[in-house]
């Protein structure tokens, strides 16, 4: 949980298997934000702690999502985030196996 500006954010770690090293992808972040807003999961998003690393012989692109919903804070949960982002990787070549965890 992250506290700033009198708001509480839930922090989620996202890891995506990629073919090539990736440390930033603004198109992906925009699509994530759009889906979370459309599904009324959030009212505010911040992305940070971008990293590229290798684990279990797979190239991983990782980052954190700091998500807030000022109107319905309980809507920011792992189930709603996973549902909103289901299938998002199909439009990004070389991306697969997204894992989302609540920090």
Backbone torsions as a table, in degrees:
resi	resn	phi	psi	omega
1	UNK	NA	141.3	-177.8
2	UNK	-122.4	131.7	179.3
3	UNK	-114.5	122.2	174.5
4	UNK	-156.7	146.4	177.8
5	UNK	51.5	37.1	178.6
6	UNK	61.3	25.7	177.2
7	UNK	-125.4	149.9	178.9
8	UNK	-108.0	126.0	177.6
9	UNK	-111.6	144.3	169.7
10	UNK	-91.4	138.3	-179.1
11	UNK	-108.0	125.8	179.6
12	UNK	-117.7	136.2	173.1
13	UNK	-94.8	131.9	179.1
14	UNK	-119.4	132.3	175.0
15	UNK	-130.2	131.4	-177.6
16	UNK	-127.9	131.9	174.4
17	UNK	-76.4	129.5	-180.0
18	UNK	-126.9	156.0	177.5
19	UNK	-74.6	-36.0	-178.1
20	UNK	-120.7	156.2	176.0
21	UNK	-59.7	133.0	179.5
22	UNK	-134.3	133.1	176.0
23	UNK	-122.8	-2.7	-179.3
24	UNK	-165.8	139.5	176.2
25	UNK	-152.9	93.9	-177.6
26	UNK	-63.0	-33.4	178.1
27	UNK	-63.8	-40.7	177.4
28	UNK	-65.2	-45.1	179.7
29	UNK	-60.4	-41.4	178.4
30	UNK	-62.9	-42.2	179.7
31	UNK	-66.9	-39.5	176.6
32	UNK	-60.7	-49.3	-179.9
33	UNK	-59.6	-45.7	-179.2
34	UNK	-59.0	-46.1	-178.9
35	UNK	-66.0	-40.2	-179.9
36	UNK	-68.2	-37.4	176.0
37	UNK	-68.9	-45.4	-179.6
38	UNK	-59.4	-37.2	-179.6
39	UNK	-87.0	7.3	176.9
40	UNK	55.9	33.5	176.6
41	UNK	-81.3	-35.0	-173.1
42	UNK	-133.9	162.9	168.9
43	UNK	-121.3	-9.1	-178.8
44	UNK	-152.1	139.8	179.0
45	UNK	-138.1	141.3	170.6
46	UNK	-133.7	140.4	179.0
47	UNK	-116.7	136.4	179.6
48	UNK	-159.2	-178.7	177.7
49	UNK	55.8	43.6	178.8
50	UNK	-65.4	141.8	179.0
51	UNK	-158.1	151.5	173.4
52	UNK	-123.0	133.4	-179.0
53	UNK	-156.0	170.1	178.0
54	UNK	-113.1	131.7	176.5
55	UNK	-141.7	133.4	-179.4
56	UNK	51.4	41.6	178.3
57	UNK	62.2	24.3	177.0
58	UNK	-122.5	140.7	175.3
59	UNK	-78.9	126.7	-176.3
60	UNK	-118.9	136.0	170.7
61	UNK	-108.7	116.8	-177.9
62	UNK	-121.1	152.0	176.4
63	UNK	-164.0	169.1	177.5
64	UNK	-113.2	142.6	172.5
65	UNK	-110.3	123.2	174.0
66	UNK	-102.9	109.0	-170.6
67	UNK	-115.8	136.4	-179.5
68	UNK	-133.1	143.4	170.1
69	UNK	-129.9	105.9	-176.0
70	UNK	-67.9	-26.7	-175.3
71	UNK	-91.5	-39.5	-178.7
72	UNK	-138.0	78.7	-176.7
73	UNK	-55.3	-30.9	-178.7
74	UNK	-67.7	-17.5	178.7
75	UNK	-71.4	-16.8	179.0
76	UNK	-87.2	85.4	179.5
77	UNK	-138.0	165.1	-174.6
78	UNK	-59.3	-42.0	-178.6
79	UNK	-61.0	-46.7	-179.6
80	UNK	-67.3	-37.6	178.9
81	UNK	-66.3	-46.6	178.7
82	UNK	-60.8	-42.0	179.6
83	UNK	-63.3	-44.1	-178.8
84	UNK	-66.0	-32.7	-175.7
85	UNK	-97.8	3.1	179.9
86	UNK	-57.9	128.0	177.0
87	UNK	80.1	3.6	-175.8
88	UNK	-63.0	-29.8	-174.5
89	UNK	-75.4	-12.4	-178.0
90	UNK	-62.3	-24.8	-179.3
91	UNK	-92.1	4.0	-179.7
92	UNK	-119.8	109.5	-179.9
93	UNK	-62.5	136.5	176.5
94	UNK	82.2	6.0	178.9
95	UNK	-111.0	138.1	177.5
96	UNK	-156.9	171.6	172.2
97	UNK	49.2	67.1	177.4
98	UNK	-82.6	132.1	174.1
99	UNK	-120.2	133.3	179.4
100	UNK	-122.1	131.2	179.6
101	UNK	-131.9	141.5	174.1
102	UNK	-80.8	127.2	178.7
103	UNK	-79.9	NA	NA
